[in-house]
Amino acid sequence: MIVRGAAELERRYDELTAGDVVVGLLPARFLAGAPVADLLERGVRFVPSLTCQALARSKCAQAAALRRWMAPHTRVVAR
């Protein structure tokens, strides 16, 4: 099954299984919660990937992912 968008994802959440694909950006509230972990455990794929979505929305996530190339003695300060 191919799910297009967050509204359809919420409607069909219980039907999703391994091999299904969710296409489109998810709302930020959905990315931080347990439902995403549940879907990943079930084998549901996301396009763009959840990593890409998190990096596109968060400077802190970008800094954490790229910390290897950051200047020495710098760190992420979130709020």
C-alpha positions as a Markdown table, in Angstrom:
| # | Residue | x | y | z |
|---|---|---|---|---|
| 1 | Met | 0.0 | 0.0 | 0.0 |
| 2 | Ile | 1.2 | 3.5 | -0.7 |
| 3 | Val | 0.0 | 6.2 | 1.7 |
| 4 | Arg | 0.2 | 9.8 | 0.5 |
| 5 | Gly | 0.3 | 12.3 | 3.4 |
| 6 | Ala | -0.3 | 12.6 | 7.1 |
| 7 | Ala | -4.1 | 12.6 | 7.0 |
| 8 | Glu | -4.2 | 9.3 | 5.1 |
| 9 | Leu | -1.5 | 7.9 | 7.4 |
| 10 | Glu | -3.6 | 8.6 | 10.5 |
| 11 | Arg | -6.7 | 7.0 | 8.8 |
| 12 | Arg | -4.8 | 3.8 | 7.7 |
| 13 | Tyr | -2.3 | 3.5 | 10.6 |
| 14 | Asp | -3.6 | 0.2 | 11.8 |
| 15 | Glu | -3.5 | -1.4 | 8.3 |
| 16 | Leu | 0.2 | -0.6 | 7.6 |
| 17 | Thr | 2.6 | -3.6 | 7.5 |
| 18 | Ala | 6.0 | -4.5 | 6.1 |
| 19 | Gly | 6.5 | -3.3 | 2.6 |
| 20 | Asp | 4.1 | -0.4 | 2.8 |
| 21 | Val | 5.4 | 3.1 | 1.9 |
| 22 | Val | 4.4 | 6.5 | 3.3 |
| 23 | Val | 5.1 | 9.3 | 0.8 |
| 24 | Gly | 5.3 | 12.9 | 2.0 |
| 25 | Leu | 6.4 | 15.0 | 4.9 |
| 26 | Leu | 5.0 | 14.1 | 8.3 |
| 27 | Pro | 3.9 | 16.7 | 10.8 |
| 28 | Ala | 6.6 | 17.4 | 13.5 |
| 29 | Arg | 4.4 | 16.2 | 16.2 |
| 30 | Phe | 4.2 | 12.8 | 14.5 |
| 31 | Leu | 8.0 | 12.5 | 14.1 |
| 32 | Ala | 8.8 | 12.7 | 17.8 |
| 33 | Gly | 6.3 | 10.1 | 19.0 |
| 34 | Ala | 6.0 | 6.4 | 19.5 |
| 35 | Pro | 3.8 | 5.9 | 16.4 |
| 36 | Val | 6.9 | 6.4 | 14.1 |
| 37 | Ala | 8.9 | 3.9 | 16.1 |
| 38 | Asp | 6.0 | 1.4 | 15.9 |
| 39 | Leu | 5.8 | 1.8 | 12.1 |
| 40 | Leu | 9.5 | 1.4 | 11.7 |
| 41 | Glu | 9.4 | -1.8 | 13.7 |
| 42 | Arg | 6.6 | -3.1 | 11.4 |
| 43 | Gly | 8.8 | -2.5 | 8.4 |
| 44 | Val | 7.0 | 0.5 | 6.9 |
| 45 | Arg | 9.2 | 2.7 | 4.7 |
| 46 | Phe | 9.1 | 6.5 | 4.5 |
| 47 | Val | 9.9 | 8.7 | 1.5 |
| 48 | Pro | 11.6 | 11.0 | 2.2 |
| 49 | Ser | 13.3 | 9.0 | 5.0 |
| 50 | Leu | 12.6 | 10.0 | 8.6 |
| 51 | Thr | 16.2 | 10.9 | 9.0 |
| 52 | Cys | 15.9 | 13.4 | 6.1 |
| 53 | Gln | 12.8 | 14.8 | 7.5 |
| 54 | Ala | 14.3 | 15.3 | 10.9 |
| 55 | Leu | 17.5 | 16.9 | 9.5 |
| 56 | Ala | 15.4 | 19.3 | 7.3 |
| 57 | Arg | 13.5 | 20.6 | 10.3 |
| 58 | Ser | 16.1 | 20.8 | 13.1 |
| 59 | Lys | 19.4 | 22.7 | 13.3 |
| 60 | Cys | 20.1 | 20.6 | 16.4 |
| 61 | Ala | 19.7 | 17.4 | 14.5 |
| 62 | Gln | 21.9 | 18.7 | 11.8 |
| 63 | Ala | 24.6 | 19.7 | 14.3 |
| 64 | Ala | 24.3 | 16.3 | 16.0 |
| 65 | Ala | 24.7 | 14.4 | 12.7 |
| 66 | Leu | 27.6 | 16.6 | 11.5 |
| 67 | Arg | 29.4 | 17.0 | 14.9 |
| 68 | Arg | 32.4 | 15.2 | 13.5 |
| 69 | Trp | 33.1 | 18.1 | 11.3 |
| 70 | Met | 32.2 | 20.9 | 13.7 |
| 71 | Ala | 34.8 | 23.2 | 15.1 |
| 72 | Pro | 36.5 | 22.0 | 18.3 |
| 73 | His | 34.8 | 22.8 | 21.6 |
| 74 | Thr | 31.4 | 23.6 | 20.0 |
| 75 | Arg | 28.2 | 22.0 | 21.1 |
| 76 | Val | 24.5 | 22.0 | 20.4 |
| 77 | Val | 22.3 | 24.1 | 22.7 |
| 78 | Ala | 18.6 | 23.3 | 22.3 |
| 79 | Arg | 16.2 | 26.0 | 23.7 |
